[in-house]
Amino acid sequence: MHVPYINIHTHNTFECTELEFSIRNVIISKNYLTSSPCSLGIHPWYVESSNAAQIDALNVYAKRDNVLAIGECGLDKLCDTEWPVQIETFKKQIDFANAIQKPLIVHCVKAHQECLQILKANGVDVPVIFHGFEKNAILAEQIIKDGYYISLGPSVLNGKKNELITELPLNNIFLETDDRSAKIIDVYTYFCAIRKIEVPDLMEQLYRNFKNIFNYQLLK
């Protein structure tokens, strides 16, 4: 069985093929909803001060079959959105993900402990992916110990996360291109070179990870 490269999170438009399967992120109030596989959420950068319409849009459109996950959503201490508004919007998206039983893709900047606390306090009971992870192995271990997943992006290509790559359990990771122009095959290839494993073996493992948490038939 041939499995594709899985790009778990991208802001670019890709056509899914037998070689590559991408989940495009659609941000409410910024992007139009696509008919291809996507995630849908309210990004902390784009939360409106009165966000009832955004929440309503999420409630209506996220139930579509092609919306595979809720997010990216979360907390960002470097953006202008007021902190209490970020927290409340994040909580509502956790609750909604629980209600419709779709995985959650988390955006987190300088707020990992806060994100972890809110996920626990709100009783998240769906799979959670911390996308674009660029922190250290200690934090990665904490996230994985809590039962969540980590997604690495093109930033690993700079060589500064080699130690992290060698230590991550393969059944708790994904790879992505985020908003970069890098190709997912390059992220896979680099990861495998550092981890000293074969690319097809990693492709099979990430395919298994995908099947474990997404209610979507990847291979027809």
CORTADA-V86849 format. One record per residue. N is the residue number from 1. SS is DSSP state (A for helix, B for strand, O for the rest). PSI is psi in whole degrees, 0 to 359 (999 if undefined). Layout:
n:N ss:SS psi:PSI
n:N ss:SS psi:PSI
This chain:
n:1 ss:O psi:127
n:2 ss:O psi:129
n:3 ss:O psi:151
n:4 ss:O psi:167
n:5 ss:B psi:130
n:6 ss:B psi:119
n:7 ss:B psi:100
n:8 ss:B psi:345
n:9 ss:B psi:117
n:10 ss:B psi:150
n:11 ss:O psi:358
n:12 ss:O psi:160
n:13 ss:O psi:116
n:14 ss:O psi:144
n:15 ss:O psi:125
n:16 ss:O psi:134
n:17 ss:O psi:180
n:18 ss:O psi:337
n:19 ss:O psi:327
n:20 ss:B psi:132
n:21 ss:B psi:120
n:22 ss:B psi:140
n:23 ss:B psi:108
n:24 ss:B psi:136
n:25 ss:B psi:128
n:26 ss:B psi:122
n:27 ss:B psi:122
n:28 ss:O psi:134
n:29 ss:O psi:3
n:30 ss:O psi:318
n:31 ss:O psi:158
n:32 ss:O psi:145
n:33 ss:O psi:131
n:34 ss:O psi:161
n:35 ss:O psi:352
n:36 ss:O psi:170
n:37 ss:O psi:131
n:38 ss:B psi:170
n:39 ss:B psi:155
n:40 ss:B psi:128
n:41 ss:B psi:178
n:42 ss:O psi:105
n:43 ss:O psi:141
n:44 ss:A psi:337
n:45 ss:A psi:333
n:46 ss:A psi:22
n:47 ss:O psi:127
n:48 ss:O psi:148
n:49 ss:O psi:323
n:50 ss:O psi:98
n:51 ss:O psi:22
n:52 ss:A psi:321
n:53 ss:A psi:324
n:54 ss:A psi:316
n:55 ss:A psi:319
n:56 ss:A psi:318
n:57 ss:A psi:319
n:58 ss:A psi:314
n:59 ss:A psi:326
n:60 ss:A psi:308
n:61 ss:A psi:335
n:62 ss:O psi:349
n:63 ss:O psi:351
n:64 ss:O psi:149
n:65 ss:O psi:329
n:66 ss:O psi:351
n:67 ss:B psi:107
n:68 ss:B psi:339
n:69 ss:B psi:161
n:70 ss:B psi:129
n:71 ss:B psi:181
n:72 ss:B psi:143
n:73 ss:B psi:163
n:74 ss:B psi:217
n:75 ss:B psi:143
n:76 ss:B psi:109
n:77 ss:O psi:354
n:78 ss:O psi:358
n:79 ss:O psi:171
n:80 ss:O psi:347
n:81 ss:O psi:134
n:82 ss:O psi:138
n:83 ss:A psi:313
n:84 ss:A psi:326
n:85 ss:A psi:319
n:86 ss:A psi:312
n:87 ss:A psi:312
n:88 ss:A psi:319
n:89 ss:A psi:322
n:90 ss:A psi:314
n:91 ss:A psi:318
n:92 ss:A psi:324
n:93 ss:A psi:326
n:94 ss:A psi:312
n:95 ss:A psi:320
n:96 ss:A psi:319
n:97 ss:A psi:318
n:98 ss:A psi:317
n:99 ss:A psi:321
n:100 ss:A psi:1
n:101 ss:O psi:55
n:102 ss:O psi:145
n:103 ss:B psi:160
n:104 ss:B psi:130
n:105 ss:B psi:120
n:106 ss:B psi:130
n:107 ss:B psi:126
n:108 ss:B psi:121
n:109 ss:B psi:114
n:110 ss:O psi:34
n:111 ss:O psi:31
n:112 ss:A psi:319
n:113 ss:A psi:320
n:114 ss:A psi:318
n:115 ss:A psi:315
n:116 ss:A psi:319
n:117 ss:A psi:317
n:118 ss:A psi:319
n:119 ss:A psi:317
n:120 ss:A psi:314
n:121 ss:A psi:326
n:122 ss:O psi:2
n:123 ss:O psi:45
n:124 ss:O psi:129
n:125 ss:O psi:25
n:126 ss:O psi:162
n:127 ss:O psi:144
n:128 ss:B psi:131
n:129 ss:B psi:120
n:130 ss:B psi:105
n:131 ss:O psi:158
n:132 ss:O psi:40
n:133 ss:O psi:128
n:134 ss:O psi:16
n:135 ss:O psi:196
n:136 ss:O psi:174
n:137 ss:A psi:331
n:138 ss:A psi:314
n:139 ss:A psi:320
n:140 ss:A psi:318
n:141 ss:A psi:320
n:142 ss:A psi:315
n:143 ss:A psi:315
n:144 ss:A psi:323
n:145 ss:A psi:328
n:146 ss:O psi:358
n:147 ss:O psi:13
n:148 ss:O psi:174
n:149 ss:B psi:158
n:150 ss:B psi:136
n:151 ss:B psi:129
n:152 ss:B psi:142
n:153 ss:O psi:195
n:154 ss:A psi:346
n:155 ss:A psi:339
n:156 ss:A psi:340
n:157 ss:A psi:347
n:158 ss:A psi:357
n:159 ss:O psi:3
n:160 ss:O psi:356
n:161 ss:O psi:25
n:162 ss:A psi:321
n:163 ss:A psi:319
n:164 ss:A psi:316
n:165 ss:A psi:320
n:166 ss:A psi:341
n:167 ss:A psi:340
n:168 ss:O psi:135
n:169 ss:O psi:130
n:170 ss:A psi:337
n:171 ss:A psi:6
n:172 ss:A psi:22
n:173 ss:B psi:162
n:174 ss:B psi:170
n:175 ss:B psi:155
n:176 ss:O psi:169
n:177 ss:O psi:348
n:178 ss:B psi:232
n:179 ss:O psi:15
n:180 ss:O psi:166
n:181 ss:O psi:0
n:182 ss:O psi:157
n:183 ss:O psi:142
n:184 ss:A psi:328
n:185 ss:A psi:327
n:186 ss:A psi:324
n:187 ss:A psi:316
n:188 ss:A psi:312
n:189 ss:A psi:316
n:190 ss:A psi:314
n:191 ss:A psi:313
n:192 ss:A psi:323
n:193 ss:A psi:319
n:194 ss:A psi:319
n:195 ss:A psi:345
n:196 ss:O psi:50
n:197 ss:O psi:166
n:198 ss:O psi:143
n:199 ss:A psi:314
n:200 ss:A psi:327
n:201 ss:A psi:319
n:202 ss:A psi:320
n:203 ss:A psi:318
n:204 ss:A psi:318
n:205 ss:A psi:316
n:206 ss:A psi:332
n:207 ss:A psi:318
n:208 ss:A psi:318
n:209 ss:A psi:317
n:210 ss:A psi:313
n:211 ss:A psi:328
n:212 ss:A psi:332
n:213 ss:A psi:346
n:214 ss:O psi:134
n:215 ss:O psi:71
n:216 ss:O psi:133
n:217 ss:O psi:103
n:218 ss:O psi:317
n:219 ss:O psi:122
n:220 ss:O psi:999
